[in-house]
Amino acid sequence: MGGRKPPPSRDEWRVFGWWAVVGIGSIWATWTLLSYGWVIAVITTVGAVGLANREEPGRSAWGFVTGMGVVPVWIGWVNRGADTPALSPSVWIWSGAGVALLGVLIFVRPRRMTPDPEDLPD
């Protein structure tokens, strides 16, 4: 009978974590593309292709979004003592945390399972 999927399994959390690493690498490569970012881009691309071929992404792919949010949090945290007129470190921290949290919340959100054909009315 149809219902809700159970919470993420330990294996789904593992795949979620690897997708987060790919997200971190992707955003870091984008921001540093003109220096060493191309190396990170190549490594991240190889990792993403390998991960996508080895594992069914499913809802664990939301780890990519979470990983993309981790980098701004780190940048804001490292620069938290800086007096920058352009963009406050708290903006980096809160916006990155929001993106990272969004990825986690969507990942753990229960989803409806499709009903079995036998359970459908004729």
C-alpha positions in Angstrom: 0.0 0.0 0.0 1.2 3.5 -0.7 2.5 5.7 2.0 5.6 7.7 2.9 9.1 6.6 2.4 11.2 6.0 5.5 13.8 8.5 6.6 17.1 8.3 4.7 19.2 5.2 5.3 22.8 5.2 6.3 23.8 4.4 2.7 21.7 7.4 1.4 23.5 9.6 3.9 26.8 8.3 2.6 25.9 9.2 -1.0 24.5 12.5 0.2 27.9 13.3 1.8 29.7 12.4 -1.5 27.4 14.7 -3.4 28.1 17.4 -0.9 31.8 17.0 -1.6 31.1 17.3 -5.3 29.1 20.5 -4.6 31.9 22.0 -2.6 34.4 21.2 -5.3 32.1 22.6 -8.0 31.6 26.0 -6.3 35.2 26.2 -5.2 36.4 25.5 -8.8 34.0 28.1 -10.2 35.3 30.8 -7.8 39.0 30.0 -8.5 38.7 29.1 -12.2 41.3 31.6 -13.3 44.0 30.3 -11.0 43.9 26.6 -9.8 40.2 26.1 -10.2 40.5 24.2 -13.4 42.3 21.4 -11.5 39.5 21.3 -8.9 37.0 21.3 -11.8 38.6 18.3 -13.5 38.8 16.4 -10.2 35.2 17.3 -9.3 33.9 16.3 -12.7 35.7 12.9 -12.6 34.3 12.4 -9.1 30.8 13.4 -10.1 30.7 11.1 -13.1 32.1 8.2 -11.1 29.6 8.8 -8.3 26.7 9.1 -10.8 27.7 5.9 -12.5 28.2 3.9 -9.3 25.2 5.1 -7.2 21.6 6.0 -8.0 21.5 9.7 -7.0 17.9 9.9 -6.0 17.2 12.3 -3.2 20.9 12.0 -2.1 21.8 14.3 -4.9 20.5 17.2 -2.8 23.9 16.8 -1.1 25.2 18.8 -4.1 23.1 21.8 -3.0 24.2 21.4 0.6 27.9 21.3 -0.5 27.4 24.5 -2.5 26.2 26.2 0.7 29.2 25.1 2.7 31.7 27.2 0.8 30.1 30.6 1.5 29.7 29.6 5.2 33.5 28.8 5.3 34.4 32.1 3.5 32.2 34.1 5.9 33.7 32.3 8.9 37.3 32.9 7.8 36.6 36.6 7.2 34.4 37.2 10.2 36.8 39.6 11.8 37.4 41.6 8.5 35.9 45.0 8.2 34.7 44.9 4.6 32.5 47.6 3.2 31.2 45.6 0.3 29.7 42.4 1.9 29.6 41.6 5.5 30.9 38.1 6.5 27.5 37.4 8.2 25.8 37.7 4.8 28.1 34.9 3.5 27.5 32.8 6.6 23.7 33.1 6.6 23.2 32.8 2.9 25.5 29.7 2.7 23.8 28.2 5.8 20.4 28.8 4.2 21.4 27.0 1.0 23.0 24.1 2.9 20.0 23.8 5.2 17.7 23.8 2.2 19.5 20.8 0.7 19.4 18.9 4.0 15.7 19.6 4.6 14.7 18.5 1.1 16.8 15.4 1.5 15.2 14.3 4.7 11.7 15.4 3.8 9.4 12.4 3.6 8.1 11.7 0.2 5.0 9.9 -1.1 5.6 6.5 -2.5 3.7 5.5 -5.6 0.9 3.1 -4.8 1.0 -0.5 -5.8 -1.2 -1.1 -8.9 -3.2 -3.7 -6.9 -4.2 -1.0 -4.4 -5.7 1.2 -7.1 -9.4 1.0 -7.6 -10.6 -0.5 -10.8 
